[in-house]
Amino acid sequence: MTVAVALLLYVVVVLVAGSKLLLRITADGGAPRLAITAWLTAVVTVIGCSIAAVAMLLVEAAGHWGSPDALLLSCLERLQAIILGHAGWPARIVATVAVAIVVGSVIAICMRVGGALRRMRRHTFEHADAVRLVGRSDGSDVVVIEASEPAAYCVAGRPPAIVVTTAALATLDEIQLAAVVAHERAHLDGRHAYVVAAVRGLAAALPKVALFGSAAAQIGSLLEMCADDAAARRHGRQPLLAGLLALSGAGTPAHGLAAAGGAVLVRAERLTDPQEGLARIRTRATLTGAVAAMVGTPVAIAALSLSGALICFA
């Protein structure tokens, strides 16, 4: 019971304070890859600890159905004994139902996330095929389509495509266009669309958990910053910034990732005035500490339980 309570306490703390703290230390995009790691760590540990704690509590309730003073040293041994019927048929039924609920919940969440990934994959593949039919390409992954609105975005496919409108070609100069295309190629190389689809699917599966909604929104913006950094390293910050501003406000398909999408003002500010020196070190240290704390707490709880300092049932 002590272990389950400790895990639930960790979950409550992260759900209550996690979003605000993570927003505070990740919003400026000082270290976008570490920031994404922090958000994903929060999501994964909350889900994992919640499942473990609920399973322990349900098994505990079933185990004390007919003998409230019973105590076994091992959680797994206790569960096995209940399911085998050693604690009586009422406890066996309750334990079996409890395990089925936990497993079913995990399967349901996985199916929702998997469904989101499958829909994203189908839509993007269809869109990539469509733009290749109506657009023109020089044999590369860049496809030009006729449109009056300047836009550039990428869609996963087989092969993937970077879509650029004729209006964007007229608006951007050669180096700006190269920077924008490099931004989109970074999305494709990093499979960012799949990451975005997964976290959005999780947020849709559990809409009342604010942490998951915040994670989906922030990870999308941070992935844009990761692509910005990749393009800026290759073509420079100023050409990319000019390209982003020229394309700002352009529409993008729901399943596409656009160069000018996602918090353009924040991205423009970090391109104009990037973090350097002590500020960069401080941001990385803060994010590393946050990740270490979120990973270390459940690990410490597990280690204490194995050492006997915390017991599964009491």
C-alpha positions as CSV (number, residue, x, y, z in Angstrom):
1,M,0.0,0.0,0.0
2,T,2.9,2.4,0.8
3,V,4.3,2.0,-2.6
4,A,1.0,2.6,-4.3
5,V,0.4,5.8,-2.2
6,A,3.9,7.1,-3.0
7,L,3.4,6.5,-6.7
8,L,0.0,8.2,-6.6
9,L,1.5,11.1,-4.7
10,Y,4.1,11.5,-7.5
11,V,1.3,11.4,-10.1
12,V,-0.7,14.1,-8.3
13,V,2.3,16.4,-8.0
14,V,3.1,16.1,-11.7
15,L,-0.5,16.6,-12.8
16,V,-1.0,19.6,-10.5
17,A,2.3,21.4,-10.9
18,G,4.0,19.7,-13.9
19,S,2.4,21.7,-16.7
20,K,3.1,25.1,-15.2
21,L,6.7,24.2,-14.3
22,L,7.4,22.7,-17.7
23,L,5.8,25.6,-19.5
24,R,8.0,28.0,-17.5
25,I,11.3,26.2,-18.3
26,T,10.5,25.1,-21.9
27,A,8.5,27.9,-23.5
28,D,11.5,29.9,-24.7
29,G,12.9,27.0,-26.6
30,G,16.4,27.4,-25.3
31,A,17.1,23.6,-25.7
32,P,14.1,22.2,-27.7
33,R,15.3,18.6,-27.8
34,L,15.8,18.5,-24.0
35,A,12.4,20.3,-23.6
36,I,10.7,17.6,-25.6
37,T,12.4,14.9,-23.5
38,A,11.1,16.6,-20.4
39,W,7.5,16.7,-21.6
40,L,7.6,13.1,-22.8
41,T,9.2,12.0,-19.5
42,A,6.3,13.6,-17.6
43,V,3.7,11.9,-19.8
44,V,5.3,8.5,-19.7
45,T,6.0,8.5,-15.9
46,V,2.5,9.7,-15.1
47,I,0.9,6.9,-17.2
48,G,3.3,4.3,-15.9
49,C,3.0,5.2,-12.2
50,S,-0.8,5.5,-12.4
51,I,-1.1,2.1,-13.9
52,A,1.2,0.5,-11.3
53,A,-0.4,2.3,-8.4
54,V,-4.0,1.4,-9.4
55,A,-3.0,-2.2,-10.0
56,M,-1.5,-2.4,-6.5
57,L,-4.5,-0.9,-4.9
58,L,-7.0,-3.1,-6.7
59,V,-5.0,-6.2,-5.9
60,E,-4.7,-5.1,-2.3
61,A,-8.5,-4.6,-2.0
62,A,-9.1,-8.1,-3.5
63,G,-6.5,-9.7,-1.3
64,H,-8.1,-8.5,1.9
65,W,-11.6,-9.5,0.8
66,G,-11.8,-12.3,3.3
67,S,-8.8,-11.8,5.4
68,P,-8.1,-8.2,6.2
69,D,-5.1,-9.0,8.3
70,A,-3.3,-11.0,5.6
71,L,0.1,-9.8,4.6
72,L,2.5,-11.3,2.0
73,L,5.9,-10.0,1.2
74,S,5.6,-10.0,-2.6
75,C,3.0,-8.1,-4.7
76,L,3.4,-10.5,-7.5
77,E,3.1,-13.5,-5.2
78,R,0.0,-12.0,-3.6
79,L,-1.6,-11.5,-7.0
80,Q,-0.8,-15.0,-8.1
81,A,-2.2,-16.5,-5.0
82,I,-5.4,-14.5,-5.3
83,I,-5.9,-15.4,-9.0
84,L,-5.2,-19.1,-8.3
85,G,-8.0,-19.0,-5.7
86,H,-6.0,-19.3,-2.5
87,A,-7.9,-16.4,-0.9
88,G,-11.3,-17.7,-1.9
89,W,-13.5,-17.2,-4.9
90,P,-14.8,-13.7,-4.1
91,A,-11.2,-12.4,-3.9
92,R,-10.3,-14.3,-7.1
93,I,-13.2,-12.7,-9.0
94,V,-12.4,-9.2,-7.8
95,A,-8.7,-9.6,-8.6
96,T,-9.4,-11.0,-12.0
97,V,-11.8,-8.1,-12.8
98,A,-9.2,-5.6,-11.5
99,V,-6.5,-7.0,-13.7
100,A,-8.9,-7.0,-16.7
101,I,-9.8,-3.3,-16.0
102,V,-6.1,-2.2,-15.8
103,V,-5.1,-4.2,-18.9
104,G,-8.2,-3.1,-20.8
105,S,-7.4,0.6,-20.0
106,V,-3.9,0.2,-21.2
107,I,-5.1,-1.5,-24.4
108,A,-7.7,1.2,-25.0
109,I,-5.2,4.0,-24.7
110,C,-2.8,2.2,-27.0
111,M,-5.6,1.7,-29.5
112,R,-6.5,5.4,-29.5
113,V,-2.9,6.4,-30.0
114,G,-2.4,3.8,-32.6
115,G,-5.6,4.8,-34.4
116,A,-4.3,8.4,-34.5
117,L,-1.0,7.3,-36.0
118,R,-2.8,5.2,-38.6
119,R,-5.1,8.0,-39.6
120,M,-2.2,10.5,-39.8
121,R,-0.3,8.0,-41.9
122,R,-3.2,7.4,-44.3
123,H,-4.1,11.1,-44.7
124,T,-0.5,12.1,-45.2
125,F,0.2,9.3,-47.7
126,E,-2.9,10.3,-49.7
127,H,-2.0,13.9,-49.6
128,A,1.6,13.2,-50.7
129,D,0.2,11.2,-53.7
130,A,-2.2,13.9,-54.6
131,V,0.3,16.7,-54.6
132,R,2.6,14.7,-56.8
133,L,-0.2,14.2,-59.3
134,V,-1.2,17.9,-59.5
135,G,2.3,19.4,-58.9
136,R,5.6,19.3,-60.6
137,S,8.9,18.1,-59.3
138,D,12.5,18.1,-60.6
139,G,13.0,14.6,-59.2
140,S,13.7,15.6,-55.6
141,D,11.3,15.6,-52.7
142,V,10.2,19.1,-53.4
143,V,6.8,19.4,-55.2
144,V,5.6,22.8,-56.6
145,I,1.8,23.3,-56.8
146,E,-0.1,26.3,-58.2
147,A,-1.6,28.5,-55.5
148,S,-2.0,32.2,-54.9
149,E,-1.1,31.9,-51.2
150,P,2.6,31.6,-50.2
151,A,3.1,28.4,-48.3
152,A,5.5,25.5,-47.6
153,Y,4.9,22.4,-45.7
154,C,5.8,18.7,-45.6
155,V,3.7,15.6,-45.6
156,A,4.9,12.1,-44.8
157,G,4.5,9.6,-47.6
158,R,6.2,6.9,-49.6
159,P,8.1,8.9,-50.7
160,P,7.4,12.0,-48.6
161,A,6.9,15.4,-50.1
162,I,7.9,19.0,-49.3
163,V,5.1,21.1,-50.8
164,V,5.9,24.6,-52.0
165,T,3.4,26.9,-53.7
166,T,4.1,29.0,-56.7
167,A,3.3,32.1,-54.6
168,A,6.1,31.0,-52.2
169,L,8.5,30.7,-55.0
170,A,7.7,34.3,-56.1
171,T,8.0,35.6,-52.5
172,L,11.2,33.9,-51.4
173,D,14.7,34.5,-52.8
174,E,16.9,31.5,-53.4
175,I,18.6,31.3,-50.0
176,Q,15.3,31.9,-48.1
177,L,13.7,29.1,-50.1
178,A,16.7,26.8,-49.3
179,A,16.3,27.5,-45.6
180,V,12.6,26.9,-45.6
181,V,13.0,23.6,-47.5
182,A,15.8,22.6,-45.1
183,H,13.3,23.2,-42.2
184,E,10.7,20.9,-43.8
185,R,13.3,18.3,-44.6
186,A,14.3,18.3,-40.9
187,H,10.7,17.5,-40.0
188,L,10.7,14.5,-42.4
189,D,14.1,13.2,-41.3
190,G,13.1,13.4,-37.6
191,R,9.7,11.8,-38.3
192,H,8.2,14.7,-36.3
193,A,4.7,14.1,-37.8
194,Y,4.5,10.7,-36.0
195,V,5.5,12.2,-32.7
196,V,2.9,15.0,-33.0
197,A,0.2,12.4,-34.0
198,A,1.1,10.2,-31.0
199,V,0.9,12.9,-28.4
200,R,-2.3,14.4,-29.9
201,G,-3.8,10.9,-29.9
202,L,-3.0,10.5,-26.2
203,A,-4.5,13.9,-25.5
204,A,-7.7,13.0,-27.4
205,A,-7.9,9.7,-25.5
206,L,-7.7,11.4,-22.1
207,P,-9.0,14.9,-22.8
208,K,-9.6,15.7,-19.1
209,V,-5.9,15.3,-18.2
210,A,-4.5,18.8,-18.8
211,L,-0.9,17.7,-18.8
212,F,-1.4,15.6,-21.9
213,G,-3.1,18.5,-23.8
214,S,-0.3,20.9,-22.8
215,A,2.3,18.3,-23.8
216,A,0.7,17.9,-27.3
217,A,0.7,21.7,-27.9
218,Q,4.2,22.4,-26.6
219,I,5.8,19.4,-28.3
220,G,4.4,20.6,-31.6
221,S,5.9,24.0,-31.1
222,L,9.2,22.6,-29.9
223,L,9.5,20.4,-32.9
224,E,9.2,23.4,-35.1
225,M,12.1,25.0,-33.1
226,C,14.2,21.8,-33.6
227,A,13.6,22.1,-37.4
228,D,14.5,25.8,-37.2
229,D,17.8,25.0,-35.6
230,A,18.6,22.4,-38.2
231,A,17.8,24.8,-41.1
232,A,19.7,27.7,-39.4
233,R,22.8,25.6,-39.0
234,R,22.9,24.9,-42.7
235,H,21.7,28.2,-44.2
236,G,21.9,30.8,-41.4
237,R,19.4,32.4,-39.1
238,Q,18.5,35.5,-41.0
239,P,17.5,33.8,-44.3
240,L,15.3,31.4,-42.3
241,L,13.8,34.2,-40.3
242,A,13.0,36.1,-43.4
243,G,11.4,33.1,-45.0
244,L,9.3,32.4,-41.9
245,L,8.0,35.9,-41.8
246,A,7.2,35.9,-45.5
247,L,5.2,32.7,-45.1
248,S,3.5,33.6,-41.7
249,G,-0.2,33.3,-41.8
250,A,-0.2,30.7,-44.6
251,G,-2.7,27.8,-44.2
252,T,-1.5,24.2,-43.8
253,P,-3.3,20.8,-43.9
254,A,-4.1,19.4,-40.5
255,H,-1.7,16.5,-41.1
256,G,1.1,18.6,-42.4
257,L,3.9,20.5,-40.7
258,A,4.5,24.0,-42.0
259,A,7.6,26.2,-41.8
260,A,5.6,29.1,-40.7
261,G,3.4,27.2,-38.3
262,G,3.4,27.2,-34.5
263,A,4.2,30.2,-32.4
264,V,6.0,32.2,-35.2
265,L,6.7,35.2,-32.9
266,V,8.5,33.1,-30.3
267,R,10.4,31.3,-33.0
268,A,11.4,34.6,-34.6
269,E,12.6,36.0,-31.3
270,R,14.8,33.0,-30.6
271,L,16.2,33.2,-34.1
272,T,16.9,36.9,-33.7
273,D,18.3,36.6,-30.1
274,P,19.4,33.0,-29.5
275,Q,20.5,31.9,-26.0
276,E,24.2,31.8,-25.5
277,G,26.7,31.3,-22.8
278,L,25.5,31.0,-19.2
279,A,21.8,31.4,-20.2
280,R,22.1,28.4,-22.4
281,I,24.0,26.4,-19.8
282,R,21.4,27.3,-17.2
283,T,18.5,26.2,-19.4
284,R,20.1,22.9,-20.2
285,A,20.9,22.3,-16.5
286,T,17.4,23.1,-15.5
287,L,15.9,20.7,-18.1
288,T,18.3,18.0,-17.3
289,G,17.5,18.3,-13.6
290,A,13.8,18.2,-14.3
291,V,14.1,15.0,-16.4
292,A,16.4,13.4,-13.8
293,A,13.9,14.2,-11.0
294,M,10.9,12.8,-12.9
295,V,12.8,9.6,-13.8
296,G,14.5,9.3,-10.5
297,T,11.4,9.6,-8.2
298,P,9.6,6.4,-9.5
299,V,12.9,4.6,-9.6
300,A,13.7,5.6,-6.0
301,I,10.2,4.4,-4.9
302,A,10.8,1.0,-6.6
303,A,14.3,0.7,-5.1
304,L,13.0,1.5,-1.6
305,S,10.2,-1.1,-2.0
306,L,12.7,-3.7,-3.1
307,S,15.0,-2.9,-0.2
308,G,12.1,-3.2,2.3
309,A,12.0,0.4,3.3
310,L,8.6,0.6,1.6
311,I,6.3,-2.5,1.5
312,C,3.7,-3.3,-1.1
313,F,1.0,-4.1,1.4
314,A,0.5,-3.1,5.0
